[in-house]
Amino acid sequence: MSQAEGMMLFFWLSCFFLTGLFLGWALAKRRYILLIIGFAFLTPIIDFAIRADYWLFTVPLVVGFFVHTARPMYHKVQGL
């Protein structure tokens, strides 16, 4: 893999991670209007990650999402 290909891969993985990070932050802060706006603008990136069906694209998206939502979900489950 050349350096240019590696940089492009890093760019796209960063895009997937930041997409998940933003959506997780909006959901954790209960800012539903930002969540809706985020889904509206970030749908092409999410759609590509879903249609590619390759773990290298979906894992950064899910990890970025769980950065902000894992702790609140954990505390909610512990409170049950």
N, C-alpha and C positions, 0 to 999 in steps of 0.2 A: 504494500500500500504506500503510495507516495504521500508526501507531506500535505499536498493540496487535498487529497482525498481524506486524509485524517482530519484536517481542519474542517472540511465540510461535514464529516460525520459528527465531530464535536459540536459544530454549530446546530445541527438538527437535533442531537440529543439534548443540548441545552434548551432549545425551543420547546421540546416535549416536557422537560423537567420544569421549566418556568411556567408553562401552561398549567400543569398540574399544581404547581405551587400557588399560582394566582387563584385558581378555582378552589383549592383547599382553604386558602386564607379567607376568601369571600364567604365560604360556607361556615367556617369556624367562627367568624365575626358576625354571622347572621346578617350579612349585607346582601340580601337576596336580589336587589336590583343590580348590584355589581355582578352577581353570579349569572343573572340572565344576560346582561350585556357581555360578560366574558364568554358565555356559551355562544352568543350571536357572532362575536368577532373571531373567536378561536375555534369555531366549528371545522374549518378546513384542516387545521392541524390535528384535531382530535379524530376527524374522519380518516385522515391518512394513516394515523397510528392504528386505528381499528381495522381498516381495510388491508393494511400491510400484513397484519397477523404475524408479526415477528417479535419475539421477546425483547430484542434490543431496542425497539421503539416503544413498546408498551410499558416496560419496567420503569423507565425514567418518568413517564407520565403518572403512573400509580404511586411511585415513591414521592414525587413532588406533591401529589395530592395528600398523601398520608403524613407528610411532615407537619401539617397544621391540624389535621383531623384525628390523628391516632390517639393523642392524649385525651381530648374531650370524650372520644368514644370509649376509651379504656375506663375513665372515671365514671361514665354513665353505666357501663356494664357492672362495675364494682358496686355501684349504688343499688343495684337490683336485688 
